[in-house]
Amino acid sequence: MPANPYKTLYFNPSIPVVKFSKMAAKFHNDKELKILEKCAELANFKVLPSNKINWYQRKKHKDHSIRIGTHVYYFIPSDVAENIKVTKDDEENDKQAMPGM
C-alpha cells in the first residue's frame, strides 16, 4: 500500500502539487481496490482485472465492471471465475493490474 500522501504533505509542505495529486490518486485507488476485494470476499465473488480475461468474458460480464482510476475490474461470482481461463500469468502484469497486491 502506498504511503499516506497527507502525512507526507504535513511533514514536507513544499511537495509539488502534481506529485501530491498523483500520490493521492494512487493512495485512494489502492484503498478502493482493497474495499472492492473485501466486498467481493463477503459476497462470494472474485475481482478480476480486465487484462486477465478475454474479450468475450469482458463482454459477457460488462454489467459487473468497476472502474478504479484507469483500470477496470470485473466482479464475477466465484464459481464462474473458477471456470474462466486467465489469459496472462506474468507477475509483472499482475503488479501493473493490481497495484495493491
Biopython code that builds the backbone (N, CA, C, O; Angstrom):
import numpy as np
from Bio.PDB.StructureBuilder import StructureBuilder

atoms = [
    (1, "MET", "N", (0.851, -1.180, 0.000)),
    (1, "MET", "CA", (0.000, 0.000, 0.000)),
    (1, "MET", "C", (0.891, 1.236, 0.000)),
    (1, "MET", "O", (1.850, 1.314, 0.768)),
    (2, "PRO", "N", (0.576, 2.196, -0.857)),
    (2, "PRO", "CA", (1.384, 3.421, -0.887)),
    (2, "PRO", "C", (1.266, 4.198, 0.415)),
    (2, "PRO", "O", (0.300, 4.051, 1.163)),
    (3, "ALA", "N", (2.259, 5.017, 0.662)),
    (3, "ALA", "CA", (2.274, 5.838, 1.872)),
    (3, "ALA", "C", (1.136, 6.852, 1.818)),
    (3, "ALA", "O", (0.709, 7.274, 0.742)),
    (4, "ASN", "N", (0.658, 7.230, 2.987)),
    (4, "ASN", "CA", (-0.400, 8.223, 3.081)),
    (4, "ASN", "C", (0.146, 9.572, 2.607)),
    (4, "ASN", "O", (1.063, 10.112, 3.227)),
    (5, "PRO", "N", (-0.403, 10.126, 1.515)),
    (5, "PRO", "CA", (0.141, 11.372, 0.978)),
    (5, "PRO", "C", (-0.116, 12.573, 1.886)),
    (5, "PRO", "O", (0.604, 13.570, 1.815)),
    (6, "TYR", "N", (-1.122, 12.486, 2.725)),
    (6, "TYR", "CA", (-1.435, 13.611, 3.599)),
    (6, "TYR", "C", (-0.404, 13.754, 4.712)),
    (6, "TYR", "O", (-0.077, 14.867, 5.123)),
    (7, "LYS", "N", (0.106, 12.625, 5.197)),
    (7, "LYS", "CA", (1.208, 12.684, 6.172)),
    (7, "LYS", "C", (2.464, 13.232, 5.509)),
    (7, "LYS", "O", (3.197, 14.027, 6.098)),
    (8, "THR", "N", (2.701, 12.795, 4.276)),
    (8, "THR", "CA", (3.862, 13.284, 3.539)),
    (8, "THR", "C", (3.761, 14.783, 3.333)),
    (8, "THR", "O", (4.753, 15.496, 3.482)),
    (9, "LEU", "N", (2.579, 15.270, 2.991)),
    (9, "LEU", "CA", (2.381, 16.703, 2.800)),
    (9, "LEU", "C", (2.558, 17.465, 4.108)),
    (9, "LEU", "O", (3.087, 18.577, 4.109)),
    (10, "TYR", "N", (2.127, 16.884, 5.210)),
    (10, "TYR", "CA", (2.262, 17.537, 6.508)),
    (10, "TYR", "C", (3.738, 17.721, 6.870)),
    (10, "TYR", "O", (4.141, 18.794, 7.321)),
    (11, "PHE", "N", (4.536, 16.678, 6.673)),
    (11, "PHE", "CA", (5.946, 16.752, 7.034)),
    (11, "PHE", "C", (6.813, 17.398, 5.951)),
    (11, "PHE", "O", (7.952, 17.784, 6.217)),
    (12, "ASN", "N", (6.283, 17.515, 4.739)),
    (12, "ASN", "CA", (7.027, 18.127, 3.644)),
    (12, "ASN", "C", (6.073, 19.028, 2.857)),
    (12, "ASN", "O", (5.619, 18.647, 1.778)),
    (13, "PRO", "N", (5.760, 20.230, 3.386)),
    (13, "PRO", "CA", (4.762, 21.091, 2.741)),
    (13, "PRO", "C", (5.199, 21.660, 1.390)),
    (13, "PRO", "O", (4.367, 22.200, 0.662)),
    (14, "SER", "N", (6.468, 21.554, 1.040)),
    (14, "SER", "CA", (6.935, 22.112, -0.225)),
    (14, "SER", "C", (6.849, 21.106, -1.378)),
    (14, "SER", "O", (7.439, 21.330, -2.436)),
    (15, "ILE", "N", (6.126, 20.009, -1.184)),
    (15, "ILE", "CA", (5.987, 18.993, -2.235)),
    (15, "ILE", "C", (5.210, 19.597, -3.415)),
    (15, "ILE", "O", (4.226, 20.304, -3.200)),
    (16, "PRO", "N", (5.637, 19.329, -4.651)),
    (16, "PRO", "CA", (4.916, 19.868, -5.819)),
    (16, "PRO", "C", (3.477, 19.362, -5.888)),
    (16, "PRO", "O", (3.179, 18.232, -5.501)),
    (17, "VAL", "N", (2.600, 20.217, -6.384)),
    (17, "VAL", "CA", (1.169, 19.903, -6.421)),
    (17, "VAL", "C", (0.886, 18.681, -7.295)),
    (17, "VAL", "O", (0.076, 17.833, -6.921)),
    (18, "VAL", "N", (1.534, 18.583, -8.437)),
    (18, "VAL", "CA", (1.296, 17.461, -9.347)),
    (18, "VAL", "C", (1.728, 16.149, -8.698)),
    (18, "VAL", "O", (1.030, 15.141, -8.803)),
    (19, "LYS", "N", (2.874, 16.164, -8.030)),
    (19, "LYS", "CA", (3.359, 14.955, -7.360)),
    (19, "LYS", "C", (2.399, 14.541, -6.250)),
    (19, "LYS", "O", (2.096, 13.358, -6.091)),
    (20, "PHE", "N", (1.918, 15.527, -5.477)),
    (20, "PHE", "CA", (0.969, 15.218, -4.410)),
    (20, "PHE", "C", (-0.322, 14.657, -4.990)),
    (20, "PHE", "O", (-0.890, 13.710, -4.446)),
    (21, "SER", "N", (-0.785, 15.238, -6.089)),
    (21, "SER", "CA", (-2.014, 14.782, -6.728)),
    (21, "SER", "C", (-1.890, 13.328, -7.178)),
    (21, "SER", "O", (-2.808, 12.536, -6.967)),
    (22, "LYS", "N", (-0.776, 12.975, -7.787)),
    (22, "LYS", "CA", (-0.565, 11.595, -8.233)),
    (22, "LYS", "C", (-0.456, 10.638, -7.053)),
    (22, "LYS", "O", (-0.972, 9.521, -7.099)),
    (23, "MET", "N", (0.226, 11.087, -5.989)),
    (23, "MET", "CA", (0.346, 10.250, -4.787)),
    (23, "MET", "C", (-1.025, 10.002, -4.173)),
    (23, "MET", "O", (-1.337, 8.880, -3.776)),
    (24, "ALA", "N", (-1.850, 11.059, -4.095)),
    (24, "ALA", "CA", (-3.184, 10.935, -3.504)),
    (24, "ALA", "C", (-4.069, 10.029, -4.353)),
    (24, "ALA", "O", (-4.814, 9.208, -3.817)),
    (25, "ALA", "N", (-3.991, 10.174, -5.679)),
    (25, "ALA", "CA", (-4.802, 9.327, -6.562)),
    (25, "ALA", "C", (-4.422, 7.859, -6.401)),
    (25, "ALA", "O", (-5.297, 6.997, -6.309)),
    (26, "LYS", "N", (-3.136, 7.574, -6.366)),
    (26, "LYS", "CA", (-2.681, 6.189, -6.192)),
    (26, "LYS", "C", (-3.127, 5.636, -4.832)),
    (26, "LYS", "O", (-3.553, 4.485, -4.731)),
    (27, "PHE", "N", (-3.023, 6.459, -3.802)),
    (27, "PHE", "CA", (-3.425, 6.060, -2.456)),
    (27, "PHE", "C", (-4.915, 5.714, -2.411)),
    (27, "PHE", "O", (-5.302, 4.676, -1.875)),
    (28, "HIS", "N", (-5.752, 6.601, -2.983)),
    (28, "HIS", "CA", (-7.195, 6.373, -2.942)),
    (28, "HIS", "C", (-7.619, 5.211, -3.850)),
    (28, "HIS", "O", (-8.536, 4.464, -3.508)),
    (29, "ASN", "N", (-6.961, 5.057, -4.997)),
    (29, "ASN", "CA", (-7.267, 3.920, -5.868)),
    (29, "ASN", "C", (-6.949, 2.603, -5.173)),
    (29, "ASN", "O", (-7.693, 1.630, -5.298)),
    (30, "ASP", "N", (-5.839, 2.577, -4.441)),
    (30, "ASP", "CA", (-5.464, 1.367, -3.716)),
    (30, "ASP", "C", (-6.474, 1.056, -2.613)),
    (30, "ASP", "O", (-6.827, -0.103, -2.392)),
    (31, "LYS", "N", (-6.935, 2.104, -1.921)),
    (31, "LYS", "CA", (-7.948, 1.893, -0.881)),
    (31, "LYS", "C", (-9.254, 1.370, -1.480)),
    (31, "LYS", "O", (-9.890, 0.483, -0.911)),
    (32, "GLU", "N", (-9.653, 1.925, -2.632)),
    (32, "GLU", "CA", (-10.874, 1.466, -3.289)),
    (32, "GLU", "C", (-10.756, 0.006, -3.699)),
    (32, "GLU", "O", (-11.711, -0.759, -3.566)),
    (33, "LEU", "N", (-9.594, -0.380, -4.194)),
    (33, "LEU", "CA", (-9.381, -1.771, -4.595)),
    (33, "LEU", "C", (-9.461, -2.701, -3.383)),
    (33, "LEU", "O", (-10.046, -3.780, -3.474)),
    (34, "LYS", "N", (-8.887, -2.301, -2.264)),
    (34, "LYS", "CA", (-8.971, -3.113, -1.042)),
    (34, "LYS", "C", (-10.422, -3.277, -0.594)),
    (34, "LYS", "O", (-10.830, -4.364, -0.185)),
    (35, "ILE", "N", (-11.206, -2.188, -0.673)),
    (35, "ILE", "CA", (-12.619, -2.247, -0.297)),
    (35, "ILE", "C", (-13.372, -3.169, -1.247)),
    (35, "ILE", "O", (-14.201, -3.969, -0.811)),
    (36, "LEU", "N", (-13.088, -3.062, -2.546)),
    (36, "LEU", "CA", (-13.740, -3.920, -3.538)),
    (36, "LEU", "C", (-13.421, -5.387, -3.280)),
    (36, "LEU", "O", (-14.307, -6.237, -3.368)),
    (37, "GLU", "N", (-12.166, -5.691, -2.964)),
    (37, "GLU", "CA", (-11.782, -7.081, -2.680)),
    (37, "GLU", "C", (-12.467, -7.591, -1.431)),
    (37, "GLU", "O", (-12.870, -8.753, -1.375)),
    (38, "LYS", "N", (-12.606, -6.738, -0.425)),
    (38, "LYS", "CA", (-13.286, -7.152, 0.805)),
    (38, "LYS", "C", (-14.774, -7.417, 0.537)),
    (38, "LYS", "O", (-15.331, -8.394, 1.037)),
    (39, "CYS", "N", (-15.412, -6.546, -0.252)),
    (39, "CYS", "CA", (-16.825, -6.757, -0.611)),
    (39, "CYS", "C", (-16.995, -8.036, -1.416)),
    (39, "CYS", "O", (-17.954, -8.780, -1.215)),
    (40, "ALA", "N", (-16.064, -8.288, -2.326)),
    (40, "ALA", "CA", (-16.136, -9.500, -3.145)),
    (40, "ALA", "C", (-16.019, -10.744, -2.279)),
    (40, "ALA", "O", (-16.717, -11.734, -2.501)),
    (41, "GLU", "N", (-15.148, -10.689, -1.306)),
    (41, "GLU", "CA", (-14.978, -11.834, -0.408)),
    (41, "GLU", "C", (-16.252, -12.090, 0.399)),
    (41, "GLU", "O", (-16.656, -13.237, 0.583)),
    (42, "LEU", "N", (-16.879, -11.016, 0.877)),
    (42, "LEU", "CA", (-18.107, -11.171, 1.655)),
    (42, "LEU", "C", (-19.275, -11.685, 0.812)),
    (42, "LEU", "O", (-20.127, -12.422, 1.307)),
    (43, "ALA", "N", (-19.309, -11.293, -0.459)),
    (43, "ALA", "CA", (-20.412, -11.680, -1.336)),
    (43, "ALA", "C", (-20.117, -12.949, -2.127)),
    (43, "ALA", "O", (-20.908, -13.339, -2.987)),
    (44, "ASN", "N", (-18.985, -13.600, -1.846)),
    (44, "ASN", "CA", (-18.572, -14.817, -2.542)),
    (44, "ASN", "C", (-18.369, -14.560, -4.042)),
    (44, "ASN", "O", (-18.806, -15.339, -4.889)),
    (45, "PHE", "N", (-17.699, -13.456, -4.339)),
    (45, "PHE", "CA", (-17.345, -13.084, -5.700)),
    (45, "PHE", "C", (-15.830, -13.000, -5.800)),
    (45, "PHE", "O", (-15.128, -13.062, -4.791)),
    (46, "LYS", "N", (-15.330, -12.857, -7.023)),
    (46, "LYS", "CA", (-13.913, -12.635, -7.257)),
    (46, "LYS", "C", (-13.746, -11.366, -8.068)),
    (46, "LYS", "O", (-14.599, -11.027, -8.889)),
    (47, "VAL", "N", (-12.657, -10.672, -7.840)),
    (47, "VAL", "CA", (-12.330, -9.470, -8.592)),
    (47, "VAL", "C", (-11.235, -9.838, -9.586)),
    (47, "VAL", "O", (-10.151, -10.273, -9.197)),
    (48, "LEU", "N", (-11.530, -9.659, -10.877)),
    (48, "LEU", "CA", (-10.546, -9.938, -11.915)),
    (48, "LEU", "C", (-10.287, -8.672, -12.717)),
    (48, "LEU", "O", (-11.235, -8.011, -13.142)),
    (49, "PRO", "N", (-9.030, -8.322, -12.931)),
    (49, "PRO", "CA", (-8.731, -7.154, -13.768)),
    (49, "PRO", "C", (-9.042, -7.456, -15.234)),
    (49, "PRO", "O", (-8.999, -8.610, -15.660)),
    (50, "SER", "N", (-9.353, -6.426, -15.991)),
    (50, "SER", "CA", (-9.781, -6.624, -17.377)),
    (50, "SER", "C", (-8.696, -7.222, -18.258)),
    (50, "SER", "O", (-9.007, -7.912, -19.229)),
    (51, "ASN", "N", (-7.433, -6.975, -17.944)),
    (51, "ASN", "CA", (-6.379, -7.528, -18.794)),
    (51, "ASN", "C", (-6.133, -9.016, -18.519)),
    (51, "ASN", "O", (-5.314, -9.629, -19.204)),
    (52, "LYS", "N", (-6.803, -9.600, -17.559)),
    (52, "LYS", "CA", (-6.646, -11.018, -17.245)),
    (52, "LYS", "C", (-7.675, -11.907, -17.931)),
    (52, "LYS", "O", (-7.505, -13.125, -17.976)),
    (53, "ILE", "N", (-8.738, -11.317, -18.465)),
    (53, "ILE", "CA", (-9.777, -12.121, -19.091)),
    (53, "ILE", "C", (-9.924, -11.715, -20.560)),
    (53, "ILE", "O", (-9.564, -10.601, -20.941)),
    (54, "ASN", "N", (-10.445, -12.612, -21.367)),
    (54, "ASN", "CA", (-10.555, -12.326, -22.798)),
    (54, "ASN", "C", (-11.750, -11.430, -23.100)),
    (54, "ASN", "O", (-12.572, -11.150, -22.227)),
    (55, "TRP", "N", (-11.829, -10.989, -24.339)),
    (55, "TRP", "CA", (-12.849, -10.024, -24.736)),
    (55, "TRP", "C", (-14.253, -10.581, -24.574)),
    (55, "TRP", "O", (-15.176, -9.836, -24.243)),
    (56, "TYR", "N", (-14.433, -11.871, -24.799)),
    (56, "TYR", "CA", (-15.768, -12.454, -24.681)),
    (56, "TYR", "C", (-16.257, -12.414, -23.231)),
    (56, "TYR", "O", (-17.414, -12.087, -22.968)),
    (57, "GLN", "N", (-15.377, -12.747, -22.305)),
    (57, "GLN", "CA", (-15.755, -12.716, -20.890)),
    (57, "GLN", "C", (-16.018, -11.275, -20.428)),
    (57, "GLN", "O", (-16.913, -11.036, -19.617)),
    (58, "ARG", "N", (-15.234, -10.317, -20.946)),
    (58, "ARG", "CA", (-15.473, -8.911, -20.606)),
    (58, "ARG", "C", (-16.839, -8.467, -21.111)),
    (58, "ARG", "O", (-17.567, -7.761, -20.413)),
    (59, "LYS", "N", (-17.181, -8.882, -22.321)),
    (59, "LYS", "CA", (-18.475, -8.529, -22.906)),
    (59, "LYS", "C", (-19.613, -9.190, -22.120)),
    (59, "LYS", "O", (-20.650, -8.575, -21.871)),
    (60, "LYS", "N", (-19.403, -10.437, -21.739)),
    (60, "LYS", "CA", (-20.422, -11.206, -21.024)),
    (60, "LYS", "C", (-20.709, -10.626, -19.632)),
    (60, "LYS", "O", (-21.853, -10.636, -19.177)),
    (61, "HIS", "N", (-19.676, -10.127, -18.965)),
    (61, "HIS", "CA", (-19.823, -9.616, -17.599)),
    (61, "HIS", "C", (-19.704, -8.095, -17.534)),
    (61, "HIS", "O", (-19.268, -7.554, -16.518)),
    (62, "LYS", "N", (-20.086, -7.399, -18.608)),
    (62, "LYS", "CA", (-19.910, -5.946, -18.637)),
    (62, "LYS", "C", (-20.767, -5.222, -17.596)),
    (62, "LYS", "O", (-20.434, -4.106, -17.199)),
    (63, "ASP", "N", (-21.856, -5.835, -17.151)),
    (63, "ASP", "CA", (-22.692, -5.211, -16.129)),
    (63, "ASP", "C", (-22.029, -5.227, -14.756)),
    (63, "ASP", "O", (-22.449, -4.502, -13.855)),
    (64, "HIS", "N", (-21.004, -6.042, -14.594)),
    (64, "HIS", "CA", (-20.317, -6.169, -13.313)),
    (64, "HIS", "C", (-18.943, -5.509, -13.333)),
    (64, "HIS", "O", (-18.075, -5.851, -12.530)),
    (65, "SER", "N", (-18.745, -4.560, -14.252)),
    (65, "SER", "CA", (-17.434, -3.916, -14.333)),
    (65, "SER", "C", (-17.380, -2.703, -13.419)),
    (65, "SER", "O", (-18.361, -1.977, -13.260)),
    (66, "ILE", "N", (-16.223, -2.504, -12.828)),
    (66, "ILE", "CA", (-15.998, -1.386, -11.912)),
    (66, "ILE", "C", (-14.677, -0.740, -12.295)),
    (66, "ILE", "O", (-13.651, -1.411, -12.404)),
    (67, "ARG", "N", (-14.714, 0.571, -12.498)),
    (67, "ARG", "CA", (-13.505, 1.305, -12.874)),
    (67, "ARG", "C", (-12.916, 1.961, -11.633)),
    (67, "ARG", "O", (-13.591, 2.690, -10.905)),
    (68, "ILE", "N", (-11.637, 1.679, -11.416)),
    (68, "ILE", "CA", (-10.891, 2.315, -10.331)),
    (68, "ILE", "C", (-9.683, 2.975, -10.968)),
    (68, "ILE", "O", (-8.759, 2.294, -11.413)),
    (69, "GLY", "N", (-9.688, 4.281, -11.013)),
    (69, "GLY", "CA", (-8.617, 5.007, -11.683)),
    (69, "GLY", "C", (-8.689, 4.726, -13.169)),
    (69, "GLY", "O", (-9.721, 4.961, -13.797)),
    (70, "THR", "N", (-7.605, 4.226, -13.736)),
    (70, "THR", "CA", (-7.582, 3.907, -15.164)),
    (70, "THR", "C", (-7.791, 2.421, -15.426)),
    (70, "THR", "O", (-7.831, 2.006, -16.584)),
    (71, "HIS", "N", (-7.923, 1.613, -14.381)),
    (71, "HIS", "CA", (-8.084, 0.167, -14.522)),
    (71, "HIS", "C", (-9.546, -0.222, -14.368)),
    (71, "HIS", "O", (-10.302, 0.422, -13.641)),
    (72, "VAL", "N", (-9.931, -1.286, -15.062)),
    (72, "VAL", "CA", (-11.285, -1.822, -14.975)),
    (72, "VAL", "C", (-11.201, -3.209, -14.350)),
    (72, "VAL", "O", (-10.382, -4.038, -14.748)),
    (73, "TYR", "N", (-12.061, -3.444, -13.366)),
    (73, "TYR", "CA", (-12.109, -4.730, -12.675)),
    (73, "TYR", "C", (-13.505, -5.313, -12.843)),
    (73, "TYR", "O", (-14.491, -4.582, -12.944)),
    (74, "TYR", "N", (-13.573, -6.640, -12.872)),
    (74, "TYR", "CA", (-14.849, -7.327, -13.030)),
    (74, "TYR", "C", (-15.172, -8.101, -11.762)),
    (74, "TYR", "O", (-14.346, -8.848, -11.239)),
    (75, "PHE", "N", (-16.372, -7.908, -11.289)),
    (75, "PHE", "CA", (-16.908, -8.508, -10.076)),
    (75, "PHE", "C", (-17.662, -9.759, -10.532)),
    (75, "PHE", "O", (-18.814, -9.666, -10.956)),
    (76, "ILE", "N", (-17.015, -10.933, -10.448)),
    (76, "ILE", "CA", (-17.554, -12.163, -11.034)),
    (76, "ILE", "C", (-17.788, -13.201, -9.933)),
    (76, "ILE", "O", (-16.946, -13.348, -9.047)),
    (77, "PRO", "N", (-18.912, -13.922, -9.972)),
    (77, "PRO", "CA", (-19.165, -14.965, -8.971)),
    (77, "PRO", "C", (-18.013, -15.979, -8.920)),
    (77, "PRO", "O", (-17.427, -16.306, -9.952)),
    (78, "SER", "N", (-17.698, -16.463, -7.746)),
    (78, "SER", "CA", (-16.551, -17.361, -7.554)),
    (78, "SER", "C", (-16.653, -18.631, -8.385)),
    (78, "SER", "O", (-15.659, -19.069, -8.964)),
    (79, "ASP", "N", (-17.836, -19.227, -8.454)),
    (79, "ASP", "CA", (-17.971, -20.467, -9.215)),
    (79, "ASP", "C", (-17.752, -20.232, -10.711)),
    (79, "ASP", "O", (-17.218, -21.105, -11.394)),
    (80, "VAL", "N", (-18.151, -19.087, -11.222)),
    (80, "VAL", "CA", (-17.921, -18.756, -12.630)),
    (80, "VAL", "C", (-16.453, -18.392, -12.846)),
    (80, "VAL", "O", (-15.868, -18.743, -13.871)),
    (81, "ALA", "N", (-15.863, -17.692, -11.884)),
    (81, "ALA", "CA", (-14.474, -17.256, -12.006)),
    (81, "ALA", "C", (-13.508, -18.436, -12.049)),
    (81, "ALA", "O", (-12.444, -18.337, -12.660)),
    (82, "GLU", "N", (-13.859, -19.545, -11.412)),
    (82, "GLU", "CA", (-13.001, -20.729, -11.453)),
    (82, "GLU", "C", (-12.938, -21.313, -12.862)),
    (82, "GLU", "O", (-11.928, -21.901, -13.248)),
    (83, "ASN", "N", (-14.027, -21.151, -13.636)),
    (83, "ASN", "CA", (-14.085, -21.693, -14.993)),
    (83, "ASN", "C", (-13.463, -20.764, -16.029)),
    (83, "ASN", "O", (-13.186, -21.190, -17.150)),
    (84, "ILE", "N", (-13.242, -19.509, -15.673)),
    (84, "ILE", "CA", (-12.662, -18.547, -16.614)),
    (84, "ILE", "C", (-11.175, -18.804, -16.737)),
    (84, "ILE", "O", (-10.458, -18.910, -15.742)),
    (85, "LYS", "N", (-10.736, -18.900, -17.951)),
    (85, "LYS", "CA", (-9.317, -19.129, -18.217)),
    (85, "LYS", "C", (-8.610, -17.771, -18.222)),
    (85, "LYS", "O", (-8.960, -16.882, -18.997)),
    (86, "VAL", "N", (-7.638, -17.629, -17.370)),
    (86, "VAL", "CA", (-6.885, -16.378, -17.281)),
    (86, "VAL", "C", (-5.934, -16.299, -18.460)),
    (86, "VAL", "O", (-5.248, -17.273, -18.768)),
    (87, "THR", "N", (-5.883, -15.139, -19.129)),
    (87, "THR", "CA", (-5.106, -15.020, -20.354)),
    (87, "THR", "C", (-3.622, -14.804, -20.115)),
    (87, "THR", "O", (-2.804, -15.332, -20.868)),
    (88, "LYS", "N", (-3.247, -14.043, -19.090)),
    (88, "LYS", "CA", (-1.837, -13.742, -18.854)),
    (88, "LYS", "C", (-1.472, -14.104, -17.421)),
    (88, "LYS", "O", (-2.216, -13.789, -16.491)),
    (89, "ASP", "N", (-0.338, -14.760, -17.238)),
    (89, "ASP", "CA", (0.085, -15.154, -15.903)),
    (89, "ASP", "C", (1.394, -14.502, -15.479)),
    (89, "ASP", "O", (2.005, -14.950, -14.509)),
    (90, "ASP", "N", (1.840, -13.471, -16.165)),
    (90, "ASP", "CA", (3.093, -12.817, -15.788)),
    (90, "ASP", "C", (2.945, -12.104, -14.461)),
    (90, "ASP", "O", (1.929, -11.458, -14.206)),
    (91, "GLU", "N", (3.949, -12.218, -13.622)),
    (91, "GLU", "CA", (3.929, -11.488, -12.358)),
    (91, "GLU", "C", (3.994, -9.994, -12.612)),
    (91, "GLU", "O", (3.415, -9.209, -11.861)),
    (92, "GLU", "N", (4.691, -9.599, -13.661)),
    (92, "GLU", "CA", (4.810, -8.184, -13.981)),
    (92, "GLU", "C", (3.444, -7.592, -14.327)),
    (92, "GLU", "O", (3.133, -6.474, -13.914)),
    (93, "ASN", "N", (2.628, -8.328, -15.078)),
    (93, "ASN", "CA", (1.296, -7.858, -15.417)),
    (93, "ASN", "C", (0.401, -7.843, -14.189)),
    (93, "ASN", "O", (-0.474, -6.985, -14.070)),
    (94, "ASP", "N", (0.608, -8.781, -13.276)),
    (94, "ASP", "CA", (-0.171, -8.784, -12.041)),
    (94, "ASP", "C", (0.075, -7.510, -11.244)),
    (94, "ASP", "O", (-0.860, -6.900, -10.725)),
    (95, "LYS", "N", (1.334, -7.116, -11.153)),
    (95, "LYS", "CA", (1.674, -5.924, -10.391)),
    (95, "LYS", "C", (1.102, -4.670, -11.026)),
    (95, "LYS", "O", (0.707, -3.745, -10.316)),
    (96, "GLN", "N", (1.051, -4.622, -12.351)),
    (96, "GLN", "CA", (0.501, -3.467, -13.035)),
    (96, "GLN", "C", (-1.004, -3.431, -12.892)),
    (96, "GLN", "O", (-1.573, -2.357, -12.699)),
    (97, "ALA", "N", (-1.660, -4.562, -12.981)),
    (97, "ALA", "CA", (-3.101, -4.608, -12.945)),
    (97, "ALA", "C", (-3.662, -4.404, -11.545)),
    (97, "ALA", "O", (-4.693, -3.754, -11.375)),
    (98, "MET", "N", (-2.996, -4.950, -10.557)),
    (98, "MET", "CA", (-3.478, -4.856, -9.188)),
    (98, "MET", "C", (-2.380, -4.257, -8.325)),
    (98, "MET", "O", (-1.582, -4.986, -7.736)),
    (99, "PRO", "N", (-2.336, -2.923, -8.246)),
    (99, "PRO", "CA", (-1.235, -2.261, -7.566)),
    (99, "PRO", "C", (-1.114, -2.591, -6.084)),
    (99, "PRO", "O", (-0.030, -2.455, -5.516)),
    (100, "GLY", "N", (-2.195, -3.018, -5.448)),
    (100, "GLY", "CA", (-2.153, -3.297, -4.020)),
    (100, "GLY", "C", (-1.628, -4.662, -3.691)),
    (100, "GLY", "O", (-1.412, -4.964, -2.517)),
    (101, "MET", "N", (-1.417, -5.490, -4.661)),
    (101, "MET", "CA", (-1.026, -6.869, -4.418)),
    (101, "MET", "C", (0.465, -7.013, -4.403)),
    (101, "MET", "O", (0.976, -8.116, -4.210)),
]
sb = StructureBuilder()
sb.init_structure("model")
sb.init_model(0)
sb.init_chain("A")
sb.init_seg("    ")
for serial, (resi, resn, name, xyz) in enumerate(atoms, 1):
    if name == "N":
        sb.init_residue(resn, " ", resi, " ")
    sb.init_atom(name, np.array(xyz, "f"), 0.0, 1.0, " ", f" {name:<3s}", serial, name[0])
structure = sb.get_structure()
